[in-house]
Amino acid sequence: MKLADPLLSFFKTMKKERDGLLICDLQKRSLTINKKVINLPPSEFILYLNYLINKTSGCKHKNRSSCNNCEACFETFRQTVTPNRKLMDLYKQIYGENSDNYQMLKTKSKNEPLESPQGFLQKISKINRKIKSKLKCNATPYCISGSGNYGCTVYGIKLDSNKISILNHEK
């Protein structure tokens, strides 16, 4: 019976690892975590997607096997909400060139933030609330986290990048 115990433990670990996946489907504009689908409005979806892309593509430590609370891919409020090519391309890819969100981005000046600090924090709270309501427990790694002191807080997702899958993403 001793041989079965390690095997059983292995399969339980594998199931737990598989269940922890976050799948972001750009075509369906949805998040799936532990087989639970979470739909977000366009501006919240793009904000969350921005942090997922930072986590998966913007990693500065690709040689590490796990993130282990690394926050090198986190970014400040200003970095997140200042119109840039990445956000423009995401809106265009997902919602189309004629969408209201994309047109609003085009009219903003390069240095004008897309969001006030209060609006930004409210949006993060709404996203996190939706994730927590779907997952009930163990939602923390999937939520947007802030780290640092007032005025220089950085934001991102603490989930290991190897547990994130972005479907239909043009890199």
VOBA-1610 file (N, C-alpha, C; in pm, whole numbers, padded with zeros to 5 digits, always signed):
BEGIN
Met+00082-00121+00000Met+00000+00000+00000Met+00085+00126+00000Lys+00210+00116+00039Lys+00296+00233+00043Lys+00318+00292-00096Leu+00319+00208-00200Leu+00338+00258-00335Leu+00219+00341-00382Ala+00101+00306-00339Ala-00019+00378-00382Ala-00027+00518-00323Asp+00022+00536-00201Asp+00014+00667-00135Asp+00089+00776-00212Pro+00215+00753-00253Pro+00283+00857-00332Pro+00215+00882-00466Leu+00164+00774-00527Leu+00096+00789-00655Leu-00032+00871-00639Leu-00108+00842-00536Leu-00229+00917-00507Leu-00197+01064-00480Ser-00093+01086-00403Ser-00049+01222-00374Ser-00008+01296-00501Phe+00062+01225-00590Phe+00104+01284-00717Phe-00017+01329-00798Phe-00119+01241-00810Phe-00237+01275-00889Phe-00317+01389-00826Lys-00323+01394-00695Lys-00391+01505-00627Lys-00318+01636-00656Thr-00185+01632-00652Thr-00105+01751-00681Thr-00125+01796-00825Met-00127+01700-00919Met-00147+01733-01060Met-00285+01796-01082Lys-00388+01743-01018Lys-00522+01799-01031Lys-00526+01941-00976Lys-00462+01960-00862Lys-00458+02092-00800Lys-00387+02191-00891Glu-00276+02149-00952Glu-00201+02236-01044Glu-00288+02272-01163Arg-00356+02173-01221Arg-00440+02197-01339Arg-00557+02289-01303Asp-00615+02268-01186Asp-00729+02348-01145Asp-00693+02493-01120Gly-00568+02523-01095Gly-00528+02659-01065Gly-00508+02747-01187Leu-00534+02695-01306Leu-00511+02771-01428Leu-00608+02887-01445Leu-00557+02994-01499Leu-00639+03109-01538Leu-00633+03115-01690Ile-00747+03106-01753Ile-00753+03112-01899Ile-00826+03239-01938Cys-00759+03320-02016Cys-00817+03444-02067Cys-00842+03424-02216Asp-00969+03421-02254Asp-01006+03400-02394Asp-01043+03535-02455Leu-00959+03584-02543Leu-00981+03716-02602Leu-01100+03716-02696Gln-01124+03605-02763Gln-01236+03600-02856Gln-01370+03606-02781Lys-01379+03532-02670Lys-01501+03533-02589Lys-01504+03649-02489Arg-01390+03715-02474Arg-01375+03826-02379Arg-01411+03781-02238Ser-01353+03667-02199Ser-01386+03613-02067Ser-01262+03554-01999Leu-01273+03541-01868Leu-01172+03475-01787Leu-01233+03346-01736Thr-01154+03240-01731Thr-01200+03115-01672Thr-01097+03074-01568Ile-01143+03062-01444Ile-01057+03022-01334Ile-01125+02904-01265Asn-01054+02792-01259Asn-01112+02671-01197Asn-01251+02640-01253Lys-01263+02648-01384Lys-01387+02617-01458Lys-01500+02716-01430Lys-01469+02826-01366Lys-01571+02930-01340Lys-01544+03047-01435Val-01645+03085-01512Val-01631+03191-01611Val-01662+03326-01546Ile-01575+03422-01572Ile-01593+03558-01521Ile-01594+03652-01640Asn-01703+03724-01656Asn-01714+03823-01764Asn-01698+03961-01705Leu-01618+04043-01770Leu-01592+04179-01724Leu-01630+04277-01835Pro-01674+04399-01798Pro-01697+04503-01899Pro-01564+04536-01970Pro-01571+04594-02090Pro-01450+04618-02169Pro-01334+04685-02095Ser-01359+04795-02024Ser-01247+04865-01960Ser-01184+04781-01848Glu-01265+04704-01776Glu-01212+04616-01671Glu-01137+04498-01733Phe-01191+04444-01842Phe-01126+04332-01909Phe-00989+04372-01961Ile-00981+04489-02024Ile-00853+04536-02078Ile-00753+04562-01966Leu-00798+04619-01856Leu-00709+04644-01742Leu-00652+04512-01690Tyr-00739+04414-01670Tyr-00695+04284-01620Tyr-00603+04217-01722Leu-00640+04222-01848Leu-00558+04163-01955Leu-00420+04228-01958Asn-00415+04359-01939Asn-00287+04430-01936Asn-00193+04367-01832Tyr-00247+04338-01713Tyr-00166+04278-01608Tyr-00130+04133-01639Leu-00219+04060-01707Leu-00186+03924-01748Leu-00072+03922-01849Ile-00078+04014-01945Ile+00028+04022-02046Ile+00160+04063-01981Asn+00153+04158-01888Asn+00275+04195-01815Asn+00335+04073-01747Lys+00251+03991-01689Lys+00295+03873-01615Lys+00355+03769-01708Thr+00293+03745-01822Thr+00338+03638-01911Thr+00448+03683-02008Ser+00437+03804-02060Ser+00533+03850-02161Ser+00635+03948-02106Gly+00599+04020-02001Gly+00686+04124-01949Gly+00776+04080-01837Cys+00787+03950-01817Cys+00870+03898-01707Cys+01017+03932-01730Lys+01078+03988-01629Lys+01220+04024-01636Lys+01310+03911-01586His+01247+03803-01536His+01322+03691-01479His+01273+03559-01539Lys+01280+03547-01669Lys+01227+03430-01739Lys+01300+03300-01704Asn+01419+03312-01646Asn+01496+03193-01610Asn+01444+03127-01482Arg+01359+03193-01407Arg+01302+03136-01284Arg+01188+03040-01318Ser+01176+02937-01237Ser+01068+02838-01261Ser+00934+02885-01206Ser+00934+02976-01109Ser+00809+03032-01058Ser+00831+03177-01016Cys+00721+03247-00998Cys+00729+03390-00966Cys+00767+03416-00820Asn+00723+03330-00728Asn+00758+03344-00585Asn+00751+03487-00534Asn+00635+03550-00550Asn+00612+03687-00502Asn+00699+03793-00568Cys+00758+03762-00682Cys+00833+03862-00758Cys+00734+03964-00813Glu+00770+04091-00808Glu+00682+04197-00857Glu+00748+04281-00966Ala+00846+04225-01032Ala+00918+04298-01137Ala+00829+04334-01255Cys+00721+04259-01276Cys+00630+04287-01387Cys+00516+04381-01346Phe+00510+04421-01220Phe+00407+04514-01173Phe+00438+04654-01227Glu+00335+04737-01238Glu+00357+04873-01286Glu+00276+04973-01204Thr+00318+05098-01211Thr+00253+05205-01135Thr+00121+05244-01202Phe+00041+05319-01129Phe-00085+05373-01182Phe-00058+05447-01313Arg+00039+05537-01312Arg+00069+05620-01429Arg+00109+05534-01548Gln+00192+05432-01525Gln+00233+05342-01635Gln+00112+05269-01693Thr+00018+05233-01609Thr-00098+05158-01653Thr-00196+05244-01732Val-00223+05364-01686Val-00333+05442-01746Val-00289+05543-01851Thr-00160+05561-01871Thr-00116+05653-01976Thr-00135+05582-02111Pro-00205+05647-02205Pro-00227+05582-02335Pro-00094+05541-02397Asn-00089+05420-02442Asn+00032+05372-02507Asn-00006+05274-02617Arg+00091+05239-02694Arg+00068+05152-02809Arg+00007+05018-02767Lys+00054+04963-02654Lys+00006+04832-02609Lys-00144+04835-02579Leu-00189+04936-02503Leu-00331+04947-02472Leu-00413+04971-02598Met-00361+05057-02685Met-00432+05086-02810Met-00449+04957-02892Asp-00341+04881-02903Asp-00346+04758-02981Asp-00441+04655-02920Leu-00444+04647-02786Leu-00535+04554-02719Leu-00680+04590-02748Tyr-00714+04718-02729Tyr-00852+04762-02756Tyr-00889+04734-02901Lys-00799+04766-02991Lys-00826+04749-03134Lys-00844+04601-03168Gln-00756+04515-03114Gln-00764+04372-03142Gln-00893+04310-03088Ile-00931+04348-02968Ile-01044+04282-02901Ile-01179+04344-02938Tyr-01185+04476-02942Tyr-01315+04542-02960Tyr-01333+04607-03097Gly-01227+04616-03175Gly-01237+04673-03308Gly-01207+04821-03313Glu-01167+04866-03429Glu-01125+05005-03449Glu-01239+05105-03432Asn-01362+05061-03454Asn-01477+05151-03445Asn-01544+05152-03307Ser-01489+05078-03211Ser-01551+05074-03078Ser-01533+05208-03007Asp-01627+05238-02919Asp-01620+05363-02842Asp-01493+05371-02758Asn-01456+05259-02697Asn-01336+05257-02613Asn-01211+05290-02693Tyr-01199+05233-02811Tyr-01083+05259-02894Tyr-01081+05405-02940Gln-01195+05457-02980Gln-01203+05596-03024Gln-01168+05693-02910Met-01211+05662-02788Met-01178+05745-02673Met-01027+05747-02650Leu-00964+05632-02662Leu-00819+05624-02644Leu-00746+05711-02747Lys-00795+05708-02870Lys-00729+05785-02977Lys-00735+05935-02951Thr-00840+05982-02884Thr-00855+06126-02863Thr-00774+06177-02743Lys-00729+06088-02656Lys-00651+06131-02539Lys-00511+06173-02583Ser-00458+06273-02515Ser-00320+06313-02545Ser-00224+06213-02482Lys-00101+06216-02526Lys+00000+06119-02480Lys+00021+06125-02329Asn+00009+06239-02267Asn+00038+06251-02125Asn-00086+06257-02036Glu-00203+06254-02097Glu-00327+06261-02019Glu-00369+06120-01976Pro-00382+06097-01846Pro-00421+05962-01802Pro-00562+05926-01848Leu-00583+05799-01874Leu-00714+05751-01917Leu-00812+05746-01802Glu-00761+05752-01681Glu-00843+05729-01562Glu-00788+05812-01448Ser-00876+05857-01359Ser-00831+05924-01237Ser-00781+05818-01141Pro-00697+05854-01044Pro-00652+05754-00947Pro-00769+05687-00875Gln-00873+05764-00841Gln-00989+05707-00773Gln-01063+05609-00864Gly-01083+05647-00989Gly-01150+05560-01085Gly-01071+05431-01109Phe-00940+05445-01115Phe-00851+05330-01134Phe-00865+05232-01017Leu-00860+05285-00895Leu-00871+05199-00776Leu-01010+05137-00766Gln-01113+05213-00805Gln-01249+05157-00805Gln-01261+05042-00904Lys-01197+05059-01020Lys-01201+04955-01123Lys-01132+04827-01072Ile-01018+04844-01007Ile-00947+04729-00950Ile-01036+04661-00846Ser-01101+04740-00761Ser-01190+04683-00659Ser-01305+04605-00722Lys-01363+04659-00828Lys-01474+04590-00896Lys-01427+04456-00955Ile-01311+04458-01020Ile-01256+04336-01077Ile-01233+04233-00968Asn-01166+04274-00861Asn-01135+04182-00751Asn-01262+04128-00685Arg-01361+04213-00670Arg-01488+04170-00610Arg-01555+04062-00696Lys-01552+04081-00828Lys-01613+03982-00918Lys-01538+03849-00911Ile-01406+03856-00905Ile-01325+03733-00895Ile-01354+03663-00762Lys-01356+03739-00654Lys-01381+03680-00521Lys-01521+03620-00511Ser-01619+03684-00573Ser-01756+03632-00564Ser-01770+03500-00641Lys-01694+03483-00748Lys-01701+03358-00825Lys-01622+03246-00759Leu-01504+03281-00706Leu-01415+03177-00652Leu-01439+03147-00505Lys-01505+03236-00435Lys-01533+03223-00292Lys-01405+03220-00208Cys-01326+03113-00218Cys-01202+03108-00140Cys-01082+03095-00234Asn-00968+03126-00186Asn-00842+03118-00260Asn-00842+03205-00386Ala-00903+03321-00379Ala-00909+03411-00494Ala-00787+03506-00498Thr-00718+03519-00389Thr-00610+03619-00378Thr-00508+03615-00491Pro-00455+03499-00532Pro-00355+03502-00639Pro-00409+03554-00772Tyr-00540+03549-00792Tyr-00601+03592-00918Tyr-00641+03739-00917Cys-00640+03800-00801Cys-00679+03940-00787Cys-00563+04033-00821Ile-00597+04156-00858Ile-00495+04258-00881Ile-00450+04308-00745Ser-00320+04304-00722Ser-00263+04343-00593Ser-00183+04471-00608Gly-00180+04546-00501Gly-00095+04664-00494Gly+00017+04639-00395Ser+00133+04694-00425Ser+00247+04676-00335Ser+00331+04803-00336Gly+00379+04839-00220Gly+00464+04958-00210Gly+00398+05066-00127Asn+00467+05176-00115Asn+00419+05289-00035Asn+00328+05379-00116Tyr+00251+05461-00044Tyr+00162+05557-00108Tyr+00241+05646-00205Gly+00190+05660-00324Gly+00256+05744-00424Gly+00346+05667-00518Cys+00392+05552-00474Cys+00477+05471-00563Cys+00432+05325-00560Thr+00301+05305-00542Thr+00245+05170-00541Thr+00250+05112-00682Val+00286+04986-00690Val+00284+04914-00817Val+00174+04808-00810Tyr+00116+04776-00926Tyr+00002+04686-00933Tyr+00029+04572-01030Gly-00027+04457-00997Gly-00013+04340-01083Gly-00086+04221-01025Ile-00063+04106-01087Ile-00126+03981-01046Ile-00017+03889-00993Lys-00039+03832-00875Lys+00064+03751-00809Lys+00069+03606-00857Leu-00030+03561-00932Leu-00034+03424-00981Leu+00090+03394-01064Asp+00146+03273-01049Asp+00262+03235-01130Asp+00228+03243-01278Ser+00321+03293-01356Ser+00296+03312-01500Ser+00271+03179-01571Asn+00325+03070-01519Asn+00303+02940-01585Asn+00161+02887-01562Lys+00080+02958-01484Lys-00060+02919-01462Lys-00156+03009-01540Ile-00101+03091-01630Ile-00182+03184-01708Ile-00176+03145-01855Ser-00292+03136-01915Ser-00299+03108-02058Ser-00387+03214-02123Ile-00333+03282-02224Ile-00409+03383-02297Ile-00436+03328-02436Leu-00563+03301-02465Leu-00601+03242-02595Leu-00627+03352-02698Asn-00588+03325-02821Asn-00612+03416-02934Asn-00538+03549-02919His-00421+03548-02860His-00345+03672-02839His-00242+03688-02950Glu-00248+03804-03016Glu-00148+03838-03118Glu-00035+03908-03047Lys+00082+03849-03049Lys+00194+03910-02977Lys+00268+04008-03061
//
